[in-house]
Amino acid sequence: MLQDSACVLCLGGARGGLTGAFLMKVLFMMSSLQIGGGEIIAVALLPRLRNLGLDITLVTMNSWRDDPELTRRLQASGVPRLDLDARRLFDAGASLRFLGMLRREKYDLIHASDQDTIILGALARRLVGVPAVMTRHVMDEPTFTWKERVRARMVVSAMRRGYDRVIPVSNAVSHHLFHRYGVRQSLLETVHNGLELDRFDTLGQRSQKRAELGWDKDDRVVIMVAMLRRGKGHDILLSAAQEILESSDRVQIKPVGGGALESDLKAQAAKFGARVQFLGERQDVPELLAASDVLVLPSLSEALPTVLLEAGAPGLPVVATDVGGTREIVVEGETGLVVKASDAGALAESVKLLLSDGTLASEMGSKLKSPLQ
């Protein structure tokens, strides 16, 4: 089970479909291979598209933010990568190299997947005339600074006028693009993200992983997997932490991920001592999920939270906020618990319920897992 907007290419999302032995030459665009949900999905997806008969190449804006493991996995897949070595979005040299490559290589389709490449891809479609599709992995662009606000407006303009098809990763995103940003309904085609299930085959590894990490068999571990950045809700989790930790002296909270807020969040969590442990960026997320007892995702905004799908693979019960496409994965009260965003009290109560009621937690985790089987 692995899907993304590029799969629409196989259904004729831009040119009416593939027939016979026709080989479509596709340029897949990403800013970099930094660790993130979209990047992880792309590295898993591209070799599968290649196996379907697409002549596919990845082009990135730069490589200085790359995650070494994602880079290694892409290289091992055999999918070629071209890097523009851009220092900024409007890097004249990088733009000229990109446009020259498009004219020289005669691609049938370009596919953009994040902020910078959505802007650049729309420009390329206009200047070179290559058909283009894009994935929308987020609800909204960040707008905390004037530069971010300018870029957000450019992305909206690109979505509305620069693409042959806009592929939201959830119905919630599709609704948002149509009603808030005026993207034409005829351009929108939702394709939910999926999961590379073979990476999450962790059956029987719970005890082994706990022993490796030094977690006692009686510890109750609440895990959160998300980049340490604005909007993910780490501050909400920390606000709920006191009540969660007071429910039992065996409870521990383990945020996984790196990011700009790391030092600030660690300072906020210092009062809890070792019971709140930041595990940093990890390559063993499937095993960590299998070793944990509850996943919490207190985000303020999400398009389609891939980590909720990942939690379903080992049958890990979840508590998530009611944002974006969360309810397209989690059925409240059946496959997990959904709470209002920014409500630390509701978050704490829901986590405590799953920690205290093992039968309920097991049933919810099993039901979350069943659609993936």
HELIX and SHEET records of a PDB file:
HELIX    1   1 SER A    5  LEU A   11  5                                   7    
HELIX    2   2 GLY A   37  ASN A   51  1                                  15    
HELIX    3   3 PRO A   68  SER A   77  1                                  10    
HELIX    4   4 ALA A   92  GLU A  105  1                                  14    
HELIX    5   5 GLN A  115  VAL A  128  1                                  14    
HELIX    6   6 TRP A  146  ARG A  161  1                                  16    
HELIX    7   7 ASN A  171  TYR A  181  1                                  11    
HELIX    8   8 GLN A  185  LEU A  187  5                                   3    
HELIX    9   9 LEU A  197  PHE A  200  5                                   4    
HELIX   10  10 ARG A  206  LEU A  213  1                                   8    
HELIX   11  11 HIS A  234  GLU A  246  1                                  13    
HELIX   12  12 GLU A  262  ALA A  269  1                                   8    
HELIX   13  13 ALA A  270  ARG A  275  5                                   6    
HELIX   14  14 VAL A  285  ALA A  291  1                                   7    
HELIX   15  15 THR A  306  GLY A  312  1                                   7    
HELIX   16  16 THR A  326  GLU A  328  5                                   3    
HELIX   17  17 ALA A  344  SER A  356  1                                  13    
HELIX   18  18 GLY A  358  LYS A  369  1                                  12    
HELIX   19  19 SER A  370  LEU A  372  5                                   3    
SHEET    1   A 6 ARG A  81  ASP A  83  0                                        
SHEET    2   A 6 ASP A  55  THR A  60  1                                        
SHEET    3   A 6 LYS A  25  MET A  30  1                                        
SHEET    4   A 6 LEU A 109  ALA A 112  1                                        
SHEET    5   A 6 ALA A 132  ARG A 136  1                                        
SHEET    6   A 6 ARG A 165  PRO A 168  1                                        
SHEET    1   B 5 VAL A 251  VAL A 256  0                                        
SHEET    2   B 5 ARG A 220  VAL A 225  1                                        
SHEET    3   B 5 VAL A 294  LEU A 297  1                                        
SHEET    4   B 5 VAL A 318  THR A 321  1                                        
SHEET    5   B 5 LEU A 337  VAL A 339  1                                        
END                                                                             
